[in-house]
Amino acid sequence: MIRLHIDPHYLSLLQEQDLALYEQFMNCSVGDMIDSDHRRDIQKLRFGDSNYYLKRTHYEKTSSALESYLSGKLAHAKPFKEMLQISYLRQHGFDTAEVAAAGEKLKFGIPSGGFILTKEVSGEELSEKFSQATAEERSELLTQFSTLLGQLHRQGFFLSVRLKDLFYNAQGDAPKLILIDREARNPAPKNFSPTRAKESLYTSNRRQVRAGDTLTPNELKQIIKGYCREIADTWAIAPSVLLKELREVHRMQKK
């Protein structure tokens, strides 16, 4: 069984590139390979005046599919889950990368592979802009970042977010942050809970450190302060209390 989604806006463009069938996407080799192993790969493609990123998996864990079915959900390949997560985010008003197409192949209900094709986001990678910014500019960017975290959690999206997962776009009336790389184990929004929120904040910072974009203690405090302000109508918690509870999460994770 094959599931294939092509955004009508991109259909004619993709047909011109002989990309209209699932196997055509999975066998495409005209782009520049930027990451590859035996399980997955990422290619950068150029169509007209725009760049696109084709992300594919050639192996999917059977255990992930069984977990989905046991929880009453359909099983999907990772790229297809990313497409679903982006769709949910856009429905809730968040700015994300645009999905031109996505697909997956299943055998006896178990995904064996899949792909997602996204259009390159315009703007600057937030981590690069942040590293080159002045102290005042960094403070403004952290305010935007913390506000976005609060908005995501308030609407039920708890996937970790790093500076590297965002693009900064200054075009239009006001600067905006655009989400990229939204691979999600469970893409649908969830009910808010303090536990989910704390785990997400902790994981976001841990992955931030691993990415090499370590923030200072004062910058972390600013993020938590802005986050608490944004989410106050859903979860009334003082920044000092949240910082203390996040340290407890860190202590428990190290055990």
Secondary structure, 3 states (H helix, E strand, C coil): CEEEEECHHHHHHHHHCCCCCHHHHHHCCCCEEEEECCCEEEEEEEECCEEEEEEEECCCCHHHHHHHHHCCCCCCCHHHHHHHHHHHHHHCCCCECCEEEEEEEEECCEEEEEEEEEECCCCEEHHHHHHHCCHHHHHHHHHHHHHHHHHHHHCCCCCCCCHHHEEEECCCCCCEEEECCCCCCCCCCCCCCHHHHHHHHHHHHHHHHHCCCCCCHHHHHHHHHHHHHHCCCCCCCCHHHHHHHHHHHHHHHHC
